[in-house]
C-alpha cells in the first residue's frame, strides 16, 4: 500500500473580486521531499499557500494531511497540524524584539509571568545550528530586511513544524546566506520534514528541489521531476514562452558625471558608530554602477542618505551639478527616481488604490490637480497607461487596493512609476526582488534602456549573478566603506565574494 502524501490540496479554487487566484489546483507533497512551487508574479502561489496555512479559505476543494481530510480555518489550526510558514511579506510586530516575535503565540508562562530564558536558549541554539544569526534583543523596526527574514525562519523552526512553507525565503538573503539556507532545507528534509518552497530563482529550484509544480495565471500547468528538467524548460512552462536568462547590452558609453558623492557619512540606527563611513564615488550618465555587498554593510543607509530618508552626518552630494545634501526628498526627486529596498514600507501606501500610488510623487503637478482638487480622469488615464506598459496585474485594475496585489506586482507598480519620471539618476535597490524570470528579463532591459537614454543608474543588489550581468562598474561595500572597484568583465564571482567578505581590498588601485 502506498504511503499517504504529507499534504494534498485537491481541486482548490480561491476567488477575489475580479480575479480567480486559484482555479481548480491540485498539489501533492510527499513526506521528506522539497517540492518547489513556480509561477509568474500573480500566478496564485502565495494565495495557494495562504489557503494551506489558514489565512484564506478556499471556495472549493479539499485539504488532506497524511491521507485524512482536515479543516484549516486559521493559522492556529495550521500550527496545531504542524504546518508552519515563512511569509514573503513578514508577519512581524515592528515594536517587539526578535525574541518576542519568535515566541509570540506560543509563550511559556509561570504564575502569569513570561519565561524567556529557555526560549532565548532554544533560539540561540537554532540560530547557531542553522547559521541564522540574529540579535534576540534587537527591535524589529531597527534591523535589516535580511535579519527580519531570518527571524521569520526561526519563528517557524521554534515551533517544531513538520510541514514547512517557504514563500520566497531567499529574496533578501546574500549569496552565502542562500547557500546556507539551501543546506538547511536539505537537512530538514533528511530529518523527515516536508517542504513547500516558493521561488522565482531557477538556480535554487534546480539545486534544492526534488519536484516542481508550475502555476500560470491561477491554473495548474504540471508537475515535473527536477532531475529530468532544465532551467529553460521550467521558465518556458512558467511564462509560456522562451526567456532570455542572460542580459543583452552593448558596451557602456559614459559621459558627464551625474552624481558626485564626497566623504559621505551616515549614522547607524542600531549602533553608536556610523553605518556609512566617509564614502566617495561618482556615477556618470550612460553607465550602470552597482553597489555590491553582504546585507547590513551600509548599503541601506547609503541609499537613505542619497535619497533624503536619513540626514548626513557629514559629506556632500552633488546631483546634476547641484548640491542636494540638505534638500528635501521632494526636491531631490525632481532629478532622481528611487526603487526602494522595502516596497511596502517606503514604496507604497498599501491602503491606497493602485492609481493613487502611481502619482504619489507627482500629485501636485497641474496634470493631476486643479484648484486644489484631484483630476481623477487624468489620474485614471495615467495609471491605466502604466499598468498596460509594465504588465502590472491586479484584480480590478487602477482601483485595486494595493495591499491586495501580489508582491511581484507591487514591485512592478513601483518600477513603472519611477521609470515613467525619466530621471537623470535612477537609484534601484533590489529592483528584481520577488520577480519571476520574465519580469526580471523585462526590468533588466529597462535598466539598460535608462542607461542608453543617458541616465546614470545606481543599482544596489545582493544577487551576484545580477551584479555580474547588469553592472558596467562594481563598487563593493564592507562595514560601511567602499573597499573595491571592479570591472565585471575582468573579475569573477569568487573574487567579488572575497571583497564582499572583507578578505580583499582595492582602494585607489592598490589591491591587497
Secondary structure as GFF3:
##gff-version 3
##sequence-region A 1 512
A	DSSP	beta_strand	7	16	.	.	.	ID=ss1
A	DSSP	beta_strand	19	29	.	.	.	ID=ss2
A	DSSP	beta_strand	34	39	.	.	.	ID=ss3
A	DSSP	alpha_helix	45	52	.	.	.	ID=ss4
A	DSSP	beta_strand	60	65	.	.	.	ID=ss5
A	DSSP	beta_strand	68	70	.	.	.	ID=ss6
A	DSSP	alpha_helix	75	80	.	.	.	ID=ss7
A	DSSP	beta_strand	83	86	.	.	.	ID=ss8
A	DSSP	alpha_helix	98	103	.	.	.	ID=ss9
A	DSSP	beta_strand	109	110	.	.	.	ID=ss10
A	DSSP	beta_strand	113	114	.	.	.	ID=ss11
A	DSSP	alpha_helix	117	130	.	.	.	ID=ss12
A	DSSP	three_ten_helix	140	142	.	.	.	ID=ss13
A	DSSP	alpha_helix	145	158	.	.	.	ID=ss14
A	DSSP	beta_strand	163	167	.	.	.	ID=ss15
A	DSSP	alpha_helix	175	190	.	.	.	ID=ss16
A	DSSP	beta_strand	194	198	.	.	.	ID=ss17
A	DSSP	alpha_helix	202	208	.	.	.	ID=ss18
A	DSSP	beta_strand	211	216	.	.	.	ID=ss19
A	DSSP	beta_strand	219	225	.	.	.	ID=ss20
A	DSSP	three_ten_helix	226	228	.	.	.	ID=ss21
A	DSSP	alpha_helix	231	239	.	.	.	ID=ss22
A	DSSP	beta_strand	257	267	.	.	.	ID=ss23
A	DSSP	beta_strand	274	284	.	.	.	ID=ss24
A	DSSP	beta_strand	287	292	.	.	.	ID=ss25
A	DSSP	alpha_helix	299	307	.	.	.	ID=ss26
A	DSSP	beta_strand	314	319	.	.	.	ID=ss27
A	DSSP	beta_strand	322	323	.	.	.	ID=ss28
A	DSSP	alpha_helix	329	332	.	.	.	ID=ss29
A	DSSP	beta_strand	336	339	.	.	.	ID=ss30
A	DSSP	pi_helix	343	347	.	.	.	ID=ss31
A	DSSP	alpha_helix	354	358	.	.	.	ID=ss32
A	DSSP	beta_strand	369	370	.	.	.	ID=ss33
A	DSSP	beta_strand	373	374	.	.	.	ID=ss34
A	DSSP	alpha_helix	376	389	.	.	.	ID=ss35
A	DSSP	three_ten_helix	397	399	.	.	.	ID=ss36
A	DSSP	three_ten_helix	402	404	.	.	.	ID=ss37
A	DSSP	alpha_helix	407	420	.	.	.	ID=ss38
A	DSSP	beta_strand	425	429	.	.	.	ID=ss39
A	DSSP	alpha_helix	437	452	.	.	.	ID=ss40
A	DSSP	beta_strand	456	461	.	.	.	ID=ss41
A	DSSP	alpha_helix	464	470	.	.	.	ID=ss42
A	DSSP	beta_strand	473	478	.	.	.	ID=ss43
A	DSSP	beta_strand	481	486	.	.	.	ID=ss44
A	DSSP	alpha_helix	493	500	.	.	.	ID=ss45
A	DSSP	beta_strand	506	507	.	.	.	ID=ss46
A	DSSP	beta_strand	510	511	.	.	.	ID=ss47
###
